[in-house]
């Protein structure tokens, strides 16, 4: 699945691609400011593939 997530620090949007649908413990590192954040809590929407 491909997700659109937003960084809670710099508010930039980025894509997060994973085969796992359980996002509870997934953490992504922001490509802009380097902050790690929870994917699930900052999820904007699911992108169609
Ligand atoms: Zn950021």
mmCIF file of the protein (N, C-alpha, C, O) and its ligand, coordinates in Angstrom:
data_MODEL
# 
_entry.id   MODEL 
# 
loop_
_entity.id 
_entity.type 
_entity.pdbx_number_of_molecules 
1 polymer     1 
2 non-polymer 1 
# 
_entity_poly.entity_id                      1 
_entity_poly.type                           'polypeptide(L)' 
_entity_poly.nstd_linkage                   no 
_entity_poly.nstd_monomer                   no 
_entity_poly.pdbx_seq_one_letter_code       
;(UNK)(UNK)(UNK)(UNK)(UNK)(UNK)(UNK)(UNK)(UNK)(UNK)(UNK)(UNK)(UNK)(UNK)(UNK)(UNK)
(UNK)(UNK)(UNK)(UNK)(UNK)(UNK)(UNK)(UNK)(UNK)(UNK)(UNK)(UNK)(UNK)(UNK)(UNK)(UNK)
(UNK)(UNK)(UNK)(UNK)(UNK)(UNK)(UNK)(UNK)(UNK)(UNK)(UNK)(UNK)(UNK)(UNK)(UNK)(UNK)
(UNK)
;
_entity_poly.pdbx_seq_one_letter_code_can   XXXXXXXXXXXXXXXXXXXXXXXXXXXXXXXXXXXXXXXXXXXXXXXXX 
_entity_poly.pdbx_strand_id                 A 
# 
loop_
_entity_poly_seq.entity_id 
_entity_poly_seq.num 
_entity_poly_seq.mon_id 
_entity_poly_seq.hetero 
1 1  UNK n 
1 2  UNK n 
1 3  UNK n 
1 4  UNK n 
1 5  UNK n 
1 6  UNK n 
1 7  UNK n 
1 8  UNK n 
1 9  UNK n 
1 10 UNK n 
1 11 UNK n 
1 12 UNK n 
1 13 UNK n 
1 14 UNK n 
1 15 UNK n 
1 16 UNK n 
1 17 UNK n 
1 18 UNK n 
1 19 UNK n 
1 20 UNK n 
1 21 UNK n 
1 22 UNK n 
1 23 UNK n 
1 24 UNK n 
1 25 UNK n 
1 26 UNK n 
1 27 UNK n 
1 28 UNK n 
1 29 UNK n 
1 30 UNK n 
1 31 UNK n 
1 32 UNK n 
1 33 UNK n 
1 34 UNK n 
1 35 UNK n 
1 36 UNK n 
1 37 UNK n 
1 38 UNK n 
1 39 UNK n 
1 40 UNK n 
1 41 UNK n 
1 42 UNK n 
1 43 UNK n 
1 44 UNK n 
1 45 UNK n 
1 46 UNK n 
1 47 UNK n 
1 48 UNK n 
1 49 UNK n 
# 
loop_
_struct_asym.id 
_struct_asym.entity_id 
A 1 
B 2 
# 
loop_
_chem_comp.id 
_chem_comp.type 
_chem_comp.mon_nstd_flag 
UNK 'L-peptide linking' . 
ZN  non-polymer         . 
# 
_pdbx_entity_nonpoly.entity_id   2 
_pdbx_entity_nonpoly.name        ? 
_pdbx_entity_nonpoly.comp_id     ZN 
# 
_pdbx_nonpoly_scheme.asym_id         B 
_pdbx_nonpoly_scheme.entity_id       2 
_pdbx_nonpoly_scheme.mon_id          ZN 
_pdbx_nonpoly_scheme.ndb_seq_num     1 
_pdbx_nonpoly_scheme.pdb_seq_num     101 
_pdbx_nonpoly_scheme.auth_seq_num    101 
_pdbx_nonpoly_scheme.pdb_mon_id      ZN 
_pdbx_nonpoly_scheme.auth_mon_id     ZN 
_pdbx_nonpoly_scheme.pdb_strand_id   A 
_pdbx_nonpoly_scheme.pdb_ins_code    . 
# 
loop_
_atom_site.group_PDB 
_atom_site.id 
_atom_site.type_symbol 
_atom_site.label_atom_id 
_atom_site.label_alt_id 
_atom_site.label_comp_id 
_atom_site.label_asym_id 
_atom_site.label_entity_id 
_atom_site.label_seq_id 
_atom_site.pdbx_PDB_ins_code 
_atom_site.Cartn_x 
_atom_site.Cartn_y 
_atom_site.Cartn_z 
_atom_site.occupancy 
_atom_site.B_iso_or_equiv 
_atom_site.pdbx_formal_charge 
_atom_site.auth_seq_id 
_atom_site.auth_comp_id 
_atom_site.auth_asym_id 
_atom_site.auth_atom_id 
_atom_site.pdbx_PDB_model_num 
ATOM   1   N  N  . UNK A 1 1  ? 0.842  -1.198 0.000  1.00 0.00 ? 1   UNK A N  1 
ATOM   2   C  CA . UNK A 1 1  ? 0.000  0.000  0.000  1.00 0.00 ? 1   UNK A CA 1 
ATOM   3   C  C  . UNK A 1 1  ? 0.874  1.243  0.000  1.00 0.00 ? 1   UNK A C  1 
ATOM   4   O  O  . UNK A 1 1  ? 1.967  1.260  0.566  1.00 0.00 ? 1   UNK A O  1 
ATOM   5   N  N  . UNK A 1 2  ? 0.364  2.282  -0.649 1.00 0.00 ? 2   UNK A N  1 
ATOM   6   C  CA . UNK A 1 2  ? 1.068  3.557  -0.672 1.00 0.00 ? 2   UNK A CA 1 
ATOM   7   C  C  . UNK A 1 2  ? 0.242  4.567  0.116  1.00 0.00 ? 2   UNK A C  1 
ATOM   8   O  O  . UNK A 1 2  ? -0.961 4.721  -0.094 1.00 0.00 ? 2   UNK A O  1 
ATOM   9   N  N  . UNK A 1 3  ? 0.926  5.247  1.027  1.00 0.00 ? 3   UNK A N  1 
ATOM   10  C  CA . UNK A 1 3  ? 0.229  6.213  1.875  1.00 0.00 ? 3   UNK A CA 1 
ATOM   11  C  C  . UNK A 1 3  ? 0.839  7.597  1.697  1.00 0.00 ? 3   UNK A C  1 
ATOM   12  O  O  . UNK A 1 3  ? 2.021  7.748  1.391  1.00 0.00 ? 3   UNK A O  1 
ATOM   13  N  N  . UNK A 1 4  ? -0.001 8.589  1.896  1.00 0.00 ? 4   UNK A N  1 
ATOM   14  C  CA . UNK A 1 4  ? 0.485  9.955  1.929  1.00 0.00 ? 4   UNK A CA 1 
ATOM   15  C  C  . UNK A 1 4  ? 0.522  10.395 3.389  1.00 0.00 ? 4   UNK A C  1 
ATOM   16  O  O  . UNK A 1 4  ? -0.497 10.381 4.081  1.00 0.00 ? 4   UNK A O  1 
ATOM   17  N  N  . UNK A 1 5  ? 1.697  10.780 3.843  1.00 0.00 ? 5   UNK A N  1 
ATOM   18  C  CA . UNK A 1 5  ? 1.856  11.179 5.239  1.00 0.00 ? 5   UNK A CA 1 
ATOM   19  C  C  . UNK A 1 5  ? 2.375  12.613 5.306  1.00 0.00 ? 5   UNK A C  1 
ATOM   20  O  O  . UNK A 1 5  ? 2.955  13.122 4.347  1.00 0.00 ? 5   UNK A O  1 
ATOM   21  N  N  . UNK A 1 6  ? 2.158  13.248 6.443  1.00 0.00 ? 6   UNK A N  1 
ATOM   22  C  CA . UNK A 1 6  ? 2.634  14.615 6.624  1.00 0.00 ? 6   UNK A CA 1 
ATOM   23  C  C  . UNK A 1 6  ? 3.537  14.670 7.850  1.00 0.00 ? 6   UNK A C  1 
ATOM   24  O  O  . UNK A 1 6  ? 3.211  14.115 8.900  1.00 0.00 ? 6   UNK A O  1 
ATOM   25  N  N  . UNK A 1 7  ? 4.662  15.336 7.710  1.00 0.00 ? 7   UNK A N  1 
ATOM   26  C  CA . UNK A 1 7  ? 5.586  15.479 8.839  1.00 0.00 ? 7   UNK A CA 1 
ATOM   27  C  C  . UNK A 1 7  ? 5.002  16.446 9.861  1.00 0.00 ? 7   UNK A C  1 
ATOM   28  O  O  . UNK A 1 7  ? 4.595  17.549 9.499  1.00 0.00 ? 7   UNK A O  1 
ATOM   29  N  N  . UNK A 1 8  ? 4.955  16.047 11.143 1.00 0.00 ? 8   UNK A N  1 
ATOM   30  C  CA . UNK A 1 8  ? 4.371  16.914 12.178 1.00 0.00 ? 8   UNK A CA 1 
ATOM   31  C  C  . UNK A 1 8  ? 5.258  18.122 12.488 1.00 0.00 ? 8   UNK A C  1 
ATOM   32  O  O  . UNK A 1 8  ? 4.799  19.081 13.108 1.00 0.00 ? 8   UNK A O  1 
ATOM   33  N  N  . UNK A 1 9  ? 6.491  18.084 12.071 1.00 0.00 ? 9   UNK A N  1 
ATOM   34  C  CA . UNK A 1 9  ? 7.403  19.194 12.378 1.00 0.00 ? 9   UNK A CA 1 
ATOM   35  C  C  . UNK A 1 9  ? 7.465  20.228 11.257 1.00 0.00 ? 9   UNK A C  1 
ATOM   36  O  O  . UNK A 1 9  ? 7.274  21.419 11.505 1.00 0.00 ? 9   UNK A O  1 
ATOM   37  N  N  . UNK A 1 10 ? 7.732  19.785 10.021 1.00 0.00 ? 10  UNK A N  1 
ATOM   38  C  CA . UNK A 1 10 ? 7.889  20.747 8.924  1.00 0.00 ? 10  UNK A CA 1 
ATOM   39  C  C  . UNK A 1 10 ? 6.678  20.778 8.001  1.00 0.00 ? 10  UNK A C  1 
ATOM   40  O  O  . UNK A 1 10 ? 6.621  21.594 7.082  1.00 0.00 ? 10  UNK A O  1 
ATOM   41  N  N  . UNK A 1 11 ? 5.706  19.893 8.239  1.00 0.00 ? 11  UNK A N  1 
ATOM   42  C  CA . UNK A 1 11 ? 4.434  19.868 7.508  1.00 0.00 ? 11  UNK A CA 1 
ATOM   43  C  C  . UNK A 1 11 ? 4.576  19.496 6.038  1.00 0.00 ? 11  UNK A C  1 
ATOM   44  O  O  . UNK A 1 11 ? 3.635  19.669 5.263  1.00 0.00 ? 11  UNK A O  1 
ATOM   45  N  N  . UNK A 1 12 ? 5.718  18.998 5.653  1.00 0.00 ? 12  UNK A N  1 
ATOM   46  C  CA . UNK A 1 12 ? 5.873  18.534 4.279  1.00 0.00 ? 12  UNK A CA 1 
ATOM   47  C  C  . UNK A 1 12 ? 5.189  17.191 4.086  1.00 0.00 ? 12  UNK A C  1 
ATOM   48  O  O  . UNK A 1 12 ? 5.139  16.356 4.989  1.00 0.00 ? 12  UNK A O  1 
ATOM   49  N  N  . UNK A 1 13 ? 4.667  17.012 2.892  1.00 0.00 ? 13  UNK A N  1 
ATOM   50  C  CA . UNK A 1 13 ? 4.007  15.751 2.566  1.00 0.00 ? 13  UNK A CA 1 
ATOM   51  C  C  . UNK A 1 13 ? 4.984  14.831 1.861  1.00 0.00 ? 13  UNK A C  1 
ATOM   52  O  O  . UNK A 1 13 ? 5.846  15.281 1.105  1.00 0.00 ? 13  UNK A O  1 
ATOM   53  N  N  . UNK A 1 14 ? 4.840  13.522 2.119  1.00 0.00 ? 14  UNK A N  1 
ATOM   54  C  CA . UNK A 1 14 ? 5.676  12.555 1.418  1.00 0.00 ? 14  UNK A CA 1 
ATOM   55  C  C  . UNK A 1 14 ? 4.956  11.227 1.355  1.00 0.00 ? 14  UNK A C  1 
ATOM   56  O  O  . UNK A 1 14 ? 4.007  10.970 2.096  1.00 0.00 ? 14  UNK A O  1 
ATOM   57  N  N  . UNK A 1 15 ? 5.435  10.388 0.448  1.00 0.00 ? 15  UNK A N  1 
ATOM   58  C  CA . UNK A 1 15 ? 4.818  9.082  0.289  1.00 0.00 ? 15  UNK A CA 1 
ATOM   59  C  C  . UNK A 1 15 ? 5.515  8.066  1.173  1.00 0.00 ? 15  UNK A C  1 
ATOM   60  O  O  . UNK A 1 15 ? 6.717  8.144  1.428  1.00 0.00 ? 15  UNK A O  1 
ATOM   61  N  N  . UNK A 1 16 ? 4.720  7.110  1.632  1.00 0.00 ? 16  UNK A N  1 
ATOM   62  C  CA . UNK A 1 16 ? 5.255  6.006  2.428  1.00 0.00 ? 16  UNK A CA 1 
ATOM   63  C  C  . UNK A 1 16 ? 4.732  4.720  1.821  1.00 0.00 ? 16  UNK A C  1 
ATOM   64  O  O  . UNK A 1 16 ? 3.524  4.497  1.749  1.00 0.00 ? 16  UNK A O  1 
ATOM   65  N  N  . UNK A 1 17 ? 5.644  3.888  1.391  1.00 0.00 ? 17  UNK A N  1 
ATOM   66  C  CA . UNK A 1 17 ? 5.273  2.667  0.687  1.00 0.00 ? 17  UNK A CA 1 
ATOM   67  C  C  . UNK A 1 17 ? 5.593  1.456  1.557  1.00 0.00 ? 17  UNK A C  1 
ATOM   68  O  O  . UNK A 1 17 ? 6.722  1.299  2.022  1.00 0.00 ? 17  UNK A O  1 
ATOM   69  N  N  . UNK A 1 18 ? 4.596  0.603  1.775  1.00 0.00 ? 18  UNK A N  1 
ATOM   70  C  CA . UNK A 1 18 ? 4.822  -0.610 2.559  1.00 0.00 ? 18  UNK A CA 1 
ATOM   71  C  C  . UNK A 1 18 ? 3.882  -1.718 2.131  1.00 0.00 ? 18  UNK A C  1 
ATOM   72  O  O  . UNK A 1 18 ? 2.771  -1.468 1.661  1.00 0.00 ? 18  UNK A O  1 
ATOM   73  N  N  . UNK A 1 19 ? 4.341  -2.936 2.299  1.00 0.00 ? 19  UNK A N  1 
ATOM   74  C  CA . UNK A 1 19 ? 3.486  -4.088 2.015  1.00 0.00 ? 19  UNK A CA 1 
ATOM   75  C  C  . UNK A 1 19 ? 2.628  -4.411 3.226  1.00 0.00 ? 19  UNK A C  1 
ATOM   76  O  O  . UNK A 1 19 ? 1.619  -5.109 3.119  1.00 0.00 ? 19  UNK A O  1 
ATOM   77  N  N  . UNK A 1 20 ? 3.037  -3.900 4.370  1.00 0.00 ? 20  UNK A N  1 
ATOM   78  C  CA . UNK A 1 20 ? 2.347  -4.189 5.625  1.00 0.00 ? 20  UNK A CA 1 
ATOM   79  C  C  . UNK A 1 20 ? 1.176  -3.221 5.812  1.00 0.00 ? 20  UNK A C  1 
ATOM   80  O  O  . UNK A 1 20 ? 1.340  -2.009 5.671  1.00 0.00 ? 20  UNK A O  1 
ATOM   81  N  N  . UNK A 1 21 ? 0.008  -3.752 6.126  1.00 0.00 ? 21  UNK A N  1 
ATOM   82  C  CA . UNK A 1 21 ? -1.157 -2.886 6.328  1.00 0.00 ? 21  UNK A CA 1 
ATOM   83  C  C  . UNK A 1 21 ? -1.332 -2.497 7.788  1.00 0.00 ? 21  UNK A C  1 
ATOM   84  O  O  . UNK A 1 21 ? -2.190 -1.677 8.115  1.00 0.00 ? 21  UNK A O  1 
ATOM   85  N  N  . UNK A 1 22 ? -0.531 -3.077 8.660  1.00 0.00 ? 22  UNK A N  1 
ATOM   86  C  CA . UNK A 1 22 ? -0.601 -2.717 10.072 1.00 0.00 ? 22  UNK A CA 1 
ATOM   87  C  C  . UNK A 1 22 ? 0.378  -1.573 10.343 1.00 0.00 ? 22  UNK A C  1 
ATOM   88  O  O  . UNK A 1 22 ? 1.588  -1.779 10.429 1.00 0.00 ? 22  UNK A O  1 
ATOM   89  N  N  . UNK A 1 23 ? -0.166 -0.374 10.473 1.00 0.00 ? 23  UNK A N  1 
ATOM   90  C  CA . UNK A 1 23 ? 0.682  0.809  10.570 1.00 0.00 ? 23  UNK A CA 1 
ATOM   91  C  C  . UNK A 1 23 ? 0.968  1.236  12.000 1.00 0.00 ? 23  UNK A C  1 
ATOM   92  O  O  . UNK A 1 23 ? 1.681  2.214  12.221 1.00 0.00 ? 23  UNK A O  1 
ATOM   93  N  N  . UNK A 1 24 ? 0.424  0.519  12.969 1.00 0.00 ? 24  UNK A N  1 
ATOM   94  C  CA . UNK A 1 24 ? 0.470  0.971  14.356 1.00 0.00 ? 24  UNK A CA 1 
ATOM   95  C  C  . UNK A 1 24 ? 1.882  1.300  14.843 1.00 0.00 ? 24  UNK A C  1 
ATOM   96  O  O  . UNK A 1 24 ? 2.083  2.275  15.566 1.00 0.00 ? 24  UNK A O  1 
ATOM   97  N  N  . UNK A 1 25 ? 2.846  0.489  14.446 1.00 0.00 ? 25  UNK A N  1 
ATOM   98  C  CA . UNK A 1 25 ? 4.205  0.704  14.967 1.00 0.00 ? 25  UNK A CA 1 
ATOM   99  C  C  . UNK A 1 25 ? 5.162  1.225  13.907 1.00 0.00 ? 25  UNK A C  1 
ATOM   100 O  O  . UNK A 1 25 ? 6.373  1.277  14.122 1.00 0.00 ? 25  UNK A O  1 
ATOM   101 N  N  . UNK A 1 26 ? 4.617  1.605  12.773 1.00 0.00 ? 26  UNK A N  1 
ATOM   102 C  CA . UNK A 1 26 ? 5.482  2.077  11.689 1.00 0.00 ? 26  UNK A CA 1 
ATOM   103 C  C  . UNK A 1 26 ? 5.956  3.509  11.941 1.00 0.00 ? 26  UNK A C  1 
ATOM   104 O  O  . UNK A 1 26 ? 5.178  4.389  12.310 1.00 0.00 ? 26  UNK A O  1 
ATOM   105 N  N  . UNK A 1 27 ? 7.231  3.708  11.733 1.00 0.00 ? 27  UNK A N  1 
ATOM   106 C  CA . UNK A 1 27 ? 7.829  5.034  11.912 1.00 0.00 ? 27  UNK A CA 1 
ATOM   107 C  C  . UNK A 1 27 ? 8.543  5.416  10.625 1.00 0.00 ? 27  UNK A C  1 
ATOM   108 O  O  . UNK A 1 27 ? 9.266  4.612  10.036 1.00 0.00 ? 27  UNK A O  1 
ATOM   109 N  N  . UNK A 1 28 ? 8.331  6.647  10.201 1.00 0.00 ? 28  UNK A N  1 
ATOM   110 C  CA . UNK A 1 28 ? 9.032  7.127  9.013  1.00 0.00 ? 28  UNK A CA 1 
ATOM   111 C  C  . UNK A 1 28 ? 9.917  8.308  9.377  1.00 0.00 ? 28  UNK A C  1 
ATOM   112 O  O  . UNK A 1 28 ? 9.568  9.135  10.220 1.00 0.00 ? 28  UNK A O  1 
ATOM   113 N  N  . UNK A 1 29 ? 11.071 8.367  8.723  1.00 0.00 ? 29  UNK A N  1 
ATOM   114 C  CA . UNK A 1 29 ? 11.954 9.515  8.932  1.00 0.00 ? 29  UNK A CA 1 
ATOM   115 C  C  . UNK A 1 29 ? 11.678 10.524 7.830  1.00 0.00 ? 29  UNK A C  1 
ATOM   116 O  O  . UNK A 1 29 ? 11.689 10.189 6.646  1.00 0.00 ? 29  UNK A O  1 
ATOM   117 N  N  . UNK A 1 30 ? 11.433 11.750 8.230  1.00 0.00 ? 30  UNK A N  1 
ATOM   118 C  CA . UNK A 1 30 ? 11.130 12.799 7.270  1.00 0.00 ? 30  UNK A CA 1 
ATOM   119 C  C  . UNK A 1 30 ? 12.324 13.035 6.354  1.00 0.00 ? 30  UNK A C  1 
ATOM   120 O  O  . UNK A 1 30 ? 13.455 13.170 6.821  1.00 0.00 ? 30  UNK A O  1 
ATOM   121 N  N  . UNK A 1 31 ? 12.068 13.085 5.042  1.00 0.00 ? 31  UNK A N  1 
ATOM   122 C  CA . UNK A 1 31 ? 13.156 13.287 4.087  1.00 0.00 ? 31  UNK A CA 1 
ATOM   123 C  C  . UNK A 1 31 ? 13.584 14.755 4.038  1.00 0.00 ? 31  UNK A C  1 
ATOM   124 O  O  . UNK A 1 31 ? 14.623 15.082 3.463  1.00 0.00 ? 31  UNK A O  1 
ATOM   125 N  N  . UNK A 1 32 ? 12.794 15.629 4.634  1.00 0.00 ? 32  UNK A N  1 
ATOM   126 C  CA . UNK A 1 32 ? 13.093 17.062 4.596  1.00 0.00 ? 32  UNK A CA 1 
ATOM   127 C  C  . UNK A 1 32 ? 13.835 17.530 5.845  1.00 0.00 ? 32  UNK A C  1 
ATOM   128 O  O  . UNK A 1 32 ? 14.867 18.192 5.736  1.00 0.00 ? 32  UNK A O  1 
ATOM   129 N  N  . UNK A 1 33 ? 13.317 17.189 7.044  1.00 0.00 ? 33  UNK A N  1 
ATOM   130 C  CA . UNK A 1 33 ? 13.930 17.701 8.266  1.00 0.00 ? 33  UNK A CA 1 
ATOM   131 C  C  . UNK A 1 33 ? 14.579 16.605 9.107  1.00 0.00 ? 33  UNK A C  1 
ATOM   132 O  O  . UNK A 1 33 ? 15.278 16.906 10.074 1.00 0.00 ? 33  UNK A O  1 
ATOM   133 N  N  . UNK A 1 34 ? 14.356 15.328 8.750  1.00 0.00 ? 34  UNK A N  1 
ATOM   134 C  CA . UNK A 1 34 ? 15.035 14.245 9.445  1.00 0.00 ? 34  UNK A CA 1 
ATOM   135 C  C  . UNK A 1 34 ? 14.342 13.745 10.699 1.00 0.00 ? 34  UNK A C  1 
ATOM   136 O  O  . UNK A 1 34 ? 14.846 12.840 11.365 1.00 0.00 ? 34  UNK A O  1 
ATOM   137 N  N  . UNK A 1 35 ? 13.207 14.314 11.027 1.00 0.00 ? 35  UNK A N  1 
ATOM   138 C  CA . UNK A 1 35 ? 12.483 13.882 12.213 1.00 0.00 ? 35  UNK A CA 1 
ATOM   139 C  C  . UNK A 1 35 ? 11.762 12.553 11.971 1.00 0.00 ? 35  UNK A C  1 
ATOM   140 O  O  . UNK A 1 35 ? 11.178 12.347 10.908 1.00 0.00 ? 35  UNK A O  1 
ATOM   141 N  N  . UNK A 1 36 ? 11.804 11.667 12.946 1.00 0.00 ? 36  UNK A N  1 
ATOM   142 C  CA . UNK A 1 36 ? 11.063 10.423 12.860 1.00 0.00 ? 36  UNK A CA 1 
ATOM   143 C  C  . UNK A 1 36 ? 9.683  10.612 13.473 1.00 0.00 ? 36  UNK A C  1 
ATOM   144 O  O  . UNK A 1 36 ? 9.543  11.219 14.535 1.00 0.00 ? 36  UNK A O  1 
ATOM   145 N  N  . UNK A 1 37 ? 8.677  10.092 12.804 1.00 0.00 ? 37  UNK A N  1 
ATOM   146 C  CA . UNK A 1 37 ? 7.323  10.254 13.308 1.00 0.00 ? 37  UNK A CA 1 
ATOM   147 C  C  . UNK A 1 37 ? 6.481  9.027  13.013 1.00 0.00 ? 37  UNK A C  1 
ATOM   148 O  O  . UNK A 1 37 ? 6.830  8.218  12.153 1.00 0.00 ? 37  UNK A O  1 
ATOM   149 N  N  . UNK A 1 38 ? 5.380  8.889  13.722 1.00 0.00 ? 38  UNK A N  1 
ATOM   150 C  CA . UNK A 1 38 ? 4.463  7.768  13.547 1.00 0.00 ? 38  UNK A CA 1 
ATOM   151 C  C  . UNK A 1 38 ? 3.690  7.910  12.248 1.00 0.00 ? 38  UNK A C  1 
ATOM   152 O  O  . UNK A 1 38 ? 3.071  8.943  11.993 1.00 0.00 ? 38  UNK A O  1 
ATOM   153 N  N  . UNK A 1 39 ? 3.729  6.874  11.433 1.00 0.00 ? 39  UNK A N  1 
ATOM   154 C  CA . UNK A 1 39 ? 3.015  6.915  10.154 1.00 0.00 ? 39  UNK A CA 1 
ATOM   155 C  C  . UNK A 1 39 ? 1.509  7.023  10.380 1.00 0.00 ? 39  UNK A C  1 
ATOM   156 O  O  . UNK A 1 39 ? 0.823  7.817  9.736  1.00 0.00 ? 39  UNK A O  1 
ATOM   157 N  N  . UNK A 1 40 ? 1.015  6.210  11.304 1.00 0.00 ? 40  UNK A N  1 
ATOM   158 C  CA . UNK A 1 40 ? -0.429 6.145  11.496 1.00 0.00 ? 40  UNK A CA 1 
ATOM   159 C  C  . UNK A 1 40 ? -1.008 7.467  12.009 1.00 0.00 ? 40  UNK A C  1 
ATOM   160 O  O  . UNK A 1 40 ? -2.087 7.885  11.587 1.00 0.00 ? 40  UNK A O  1 
ATOM   161 N  N  . UNK A 1 41 ? -0.291 8.111  12.910 1.00 0.00 ? 41  UNK A N  1 
ATOM   162 C  CA . UNK A 1 41 ? -0.819 9.341  13.500 1.00 0.00 ? 41  UNK A CA 1 
ATOM   163 C  C  . UNK A 1 41 ? -0.714 10.533 12.567 1.00 0.00 ? 41  UNK A C  1 
ATOM   164 O  O  . UNK A 1 41 ? -1.326 11.572 12.817 1.00 0.00 ? 41  UNK A O  1 
ATOM   165 N  N  . UNK A 1 42 ? 0.051  10.397 11.498 1.00 0.00 ? 42  UNK A N  1 
ATOM   166 C  CA . UNK A 1 42 ? 0.241  11.509 10.576 1.00 0.00 ? 42  UNK A CA 1 
ATOM   167 C  C  . UNK A 1 42 ? -0.168 11.147 9.160  1.00 0.00 ? 42  UNK A C  1 
ATOM   168 O  O  . UNK A 1 42 ? 0.290  11.745 8.186  1.00 0.00 ? 42  UNK A O  1 
ATOM   169 N  N  . UNK A 1 43 ? -1.030 10.166 9.070  1.00 0.00 ? 43  UNK A N  1 
ATOM   170 C  CA . UNK A 1 43 ? -1.506 9.693  7.783  1.00 0.00 ? 43  UNK A CA 1 
ATOM   171 C  C  . UNK A 1 43 ? -2.536 10.659 7.187  1.00 0.00 ? 43  UNK A C  1 
ATOM   172 O  O  . UNK A 1 43 ? -3.512 11.022 7.845  1.00 0.00 ? 43  UNK A O  1 
ATOM   173 N  N  . UNK A 1 44 ? -2.309 11.065 5.952  1.00 0.00 ? 44  UNK A N  1 
ATOM   174 C  CA . UNK A 1 44 ? -3.275 11.920 5.278  1.00 0.00 ? 44  UNK A CA 1 
ATOM   175 C  C  . UNK A 1 44 ? -4.290 11.091 4.512  1.00 0.00 ? 44  UNK A C  1 
ATOM   176 O  O  . UNK A 1 44 ? -5.498 11.253 4.683  1.00 0.00 ? 44  UNK A O  1 
ATOM   177 N  N  . UNK A 1 45 ? -3.789 10.203 3.669  1.00 0.00 ? 45  UNK A N  1 
ATOM   178 C  CA . UNK A 1 45 ? -4.694 9.347  2.921  1.00 0.00 ? 45  UNK A CA 1 
ATOM   179 C  C  . UNK A 1 45 ? -3.952 8.186  2.296  1.00 0.00 ? 45  UNK A C  1 
ATOM   180 O  O  . UNK A 1 45 ? -2.722 8.164  2.240  1.00 0.00 ? 45  UNK A O  1 
ATOM   181 N  N  . UNK A 1 46 ? -4.718 7.235  1.833  1.00 0.00 ? 46  UNK A N  1 
ATOM   182 C  CA . UNK A 1 46 ? -4.164 6.087  1.133  1.00 0.00 ? 46  UNK A CA 1 
ATOM   183 C  C  . UNK A 1 46 ? -4.174 6.379  -0.367 1.00 0.00 ? 46  UNK A C  1 
ATOM   184 O  O  . UNK A 1 46 ? -5.193 6.812  -0.905 1.00 0.00 ? 46  UNK A O  1 
ATOM   185 N  N  . UNK A 1 47 ? -3.064 6.149  -1.036 1.00 0.00 ? 47  UNK A N  1 
ATOM   186 C  CA . UNK A 1 47 ? -2.975 6.439  -2.454 1.00 0.00 ? 47  UNK A CA 1 
ATOM   187 C  C  . UNK A 1 47 ? -3.283 5.186  -3.268 1.00 0.00 ? 47  UNK A C  1 
ATOM   188 O  O  . UNK A 1 47 ? -2.827 4.093  -2.933 1.00 0.00 ? 47  UNK A O  1 
ATOM   189 N  N  . UNK A 1 48 ? -4.051 5.348  -4.326 1.00 0.00 ? 48  UNK A N  1 
ATOM   190 C  CA . UNK A 1 48 ? -4.324 4.205  -5.216 1.00 0.00 ? 48  UNK A CA 1 
ATOM   191 C  C  . UNK A 1 48 ? -3.081 3.823  -6.005 1.00 0.00 ? 48  UNK A C  1 
ATOM   192 O  O  . UNK A 1 48 ? -2.277 4.677  -6.376 1.00 0.00 ? 48  UNK A O  1 
ATOM   193 N  N  . UNK A 1 49 ? -2.942 2.551  -6.248 1.00 0.00 ? 49  UNK A N  1 
ATOM   194 C  CA . UNK A 1 49 ? -1.755 2.116  -6.990 1.00 0.00 ? 49  UNK A CA 1 
ATOM   195 C  C  . UNK A 1 49 ? -2.102 1.712  -8.396 1.00 0.00 ? 49  UNK A C  1 
ATOM   196 O  O  . UNK A 1 49 ? -1.221 1.319  -9.160 1.00 0.00 ? 49  UNK A O  1 
HETATM 197 ZN ZN . ZN  B 2 .  ? 9.868  17.113 8.381  1.00 0.00 ? 101 ZN  A ZN 1 
# 
